[in-house]
Amino acid sequence: MATEESTAHGVAVQDASKPELVEGVAHEKPVVGIDETETPVTATELASRLQHLSLSAQTIHADDFLNSHQSVAPPMHVSTTFRYNDDPDELKPWTNINPNNPYDSHVYSRDTAPNTTRLEAVLTSILHGPALTYSSGLSAFHALLVYLNPRRVAITDGYHGCHGVIKVLSKLTGLRTVSLEADFSQLERGDVVHVETPLNPTGEARDLRYFAEKAHARGAWLSVDATLAPPPLQDPFAWGADVVMHSGTKYFGGHSDMLCGVLAVHPRHAGTWIPGLREERLVLGSVMGSFEGWLGVRSLRTLEVRVRKQSADAERLVSWLAAEARKGDESVVGSVVAEVRHASLQKEKGGQEGEGKGEGEKGWLKKQMPNGYGPVFAVYLRDADDARRLPSKLSLFHHATSLGGVESLIEWRAMTDAGVDKRLLRFSIGLEGFEDLRDDLVRGFEALKAERAKKDVAGKVAAGGANLIGGV
């Protein structure tokens, strides 16, 4: 048993020379604490101790065990390297115990650093599996495929960047893609089924249990990109996911000021996947910066209140837009809008292909997303030129790419996705409020209609002048 001097927050520190006690999960060093029952305590266990509490309680307190200072707000650390022990007899490779807190021990920031470790602790708690952070969502997806090294990936639609990562890897490994609509007979053990839900850019959902059963029947892994439905909206592990990916740039960041990627691994794989992913992250170099880690911790504190409001206001806007679209030319909105897409509008009946199971209109979807259907949706206008022009007519919606921030965004999606329908506008709802955003849209549609009318008059005048000249 360690001496009294080797304790932190009442938790004694086990001898660092006993690696058999190390579980090797996300935040572990070769050191394990002992609780009051003499049971080894890992950092992941400590990060997960508050999962019986509300999501907000977890986002505010899951990293408390890492407090090494009296400050309430986490301090920002910018150092990339950390001093070793002054005692030569205590020097052990990749072990650098912090005497103030053994769980906050670091060697070099390409491996771990204080702010990113705190961020990973909170993410481990709220995602229900040990989490690692990366420099961006795409670097997280790239790291996952490098680690699993599948021969095939089943994927359809979704974020075009993920398809770009697969294209790059295909040059190196011959990685091939299979459609999610296929019967998966081509898949073999170790292949990956990658499901994005809700789907970017339409905000429509996919049945995770359905794909988990199909993937696991072939010995494949189910990877889920849940960026558009962070907690409290969705828990992919509850429906069979093996690993969950997030672009933390979006809702985890929440303020459009940081890049971040996240991989959370189902606990059943943690003992092997997390050490391997972390070891490979060290040489891939795709670790996120310390400042971004600090911003992420700050942002997660308000995750639940932000996402619940954003999702609720988005659903109200979707319902209003869809109703106006059904009015057709009787409405200034309906005269321009052709279609609205969002998970809240899906007409499924239980199974992925609409197999009735007596669960009502929202069977699997209501169970999978019980707290809301996400703050992102798509609107298809009747005319591509109108889609290009509408964003410039709005005041509260910024015309920009990305999503998940406190401000509402609209994007003529063709700006960043060359393969998308040119009539598509992607909406990301912020915190401004339903009524204000609705009224801004009405004014925008009215301005667009007025601009079109002015152009029509100018066109008729020009045509009339041409006819007059031709008559002469």
Secondary structure, DSSP 4 states (H G I P E B T S, - for coil): ---GGGEETTEEE--TT-GGG----TT--S--EE-TTS-EE-HHHHHTTTTTS-HHHHHHHTTGGG--SS-SSPPPP--SB-PPPS-GGG-BTTB---TT-GGG--SBTTT--HHHHHHHHHHHHHHTS-EEEESSHHHHHHHHHHHH--SEEE--SS-HHHHHHHHHHHHHH--EEE-TTS--TT--TT-EEEEESSPTTT-----HHHHHHHHHHTT-EEEEE-TTS-TTS--GGGGT-SEEEEETTTTTT-SS----EEEEE-GGGHHHHHHHHHHHHHHHT-PPPHHHHHHHHHHHTTHHHHHHHHHHHHHHHHHHHHHHHHTGGGSTTTTTEEEEE-GGG----BSTT--B-SS-SSSHHHHHSTT---SEEEEEES-HHHHHHGGGG-SSSEE-S---SSS-EEEEGGGT-TTS-TTEEEEE--SS-HHHHHHHHHHHHHHHHHHHHHHHHHHHHHHHHHHHHHH-
